[in-house]
């Protein structure tokens, strides 16, 4: 088991909470325009996975360049803008756009300066809904399936072969600019604190899939999908070994596939 049972349960509940909040936000923007006159890229649903996946690769290369040259100021600026932007989209579901933007900026600053680990994780509950609200309408079931397949293969390569995903995670943790869930704890019999972490991509990409299920089926199907994906995350933590890095997306994508098969051929 990779972490203590109570820590695994906590991470799983936060992951599920991020999904459920994200589904509310996605559902809102499936029937109304994005705030601040934001326009989605004009992409064909069937082939949208190609430019989106290429964009992710480009962003990863840029991140590695910033790490290589220790451009921490640029990294912080990129981090702040990204967090503020996605939070503003998310919060506009619940508040007036002006107040949503102010709150997004304040919380992005709080995350940038890492005021509190609890606040940091609560903020994570809202980030990915804003991102998914932009991208979910660009996918259909075919393209999101291929996208998850590509992401899973890339995640496995980046962790087991090139190991640059591990380098990115360690850099973000050391710089205290980690995107994702982060729960520090002290294991029994140990003096130093360790941490259970889950990357933002693992939350966001699986939320894309749940959002497409919402779009193609209904909210109940999407919630069931999120529950099954959460269970697959728990399985990953149970079979994982302490101190080792694992690519989460292959297991989570399998959870997505199982959820789709259950929804398509059993429930709906």
C-alpha angles and dihedrals in degrees: 000000000000097000140007114289095247091051092050090051091049094050091046092051092049090048090052091046090053089052095048093047088045092053091054090052094045091048089053094053095044087073101033139041123269115262127257090031090285111172124207118229112266101245134153109249094225095054101027091108091072101063092034092053091046089051090053091051090049091049090051092051090049090050091051090050090052090050092047092055093035091236092169094160092056090045090053091048092050090046093050096047093047094049094044092048096050093042091051090054091047097046092048085072089066106024143035110283094246094052090042090056094048092049091046092053093047093049092044088055090048090052092045092055092036095228095174135001091223093052089046092056094042089054088054088062089069106034099077097047089062091049093046092048088063099044107031095076088056092063136070125191093272097049095043089050092053090043092055090047091054093044091049092051091046092048092052091048093046093051104035103029116023093018090205091129088061089050090051093049093049092047092050092047093048092046089047090233099113119157107211140038117323124183118174117202141159115244119222112276094012128111099201127068120246127189139226108219135181120188121240092237090061089058097039101046094047089048087055088059094046088049092054089050087052090050096047099036123008144282094276091055090049092051091049088050091053091049092052092047089051090053089052088054090053090051090052092053092047095051094039122096124233116261095018128109119230132186104243099192098074091057094040091048089053086053088052091052093049090049092051093049092050093048096043101043105024113024105028 
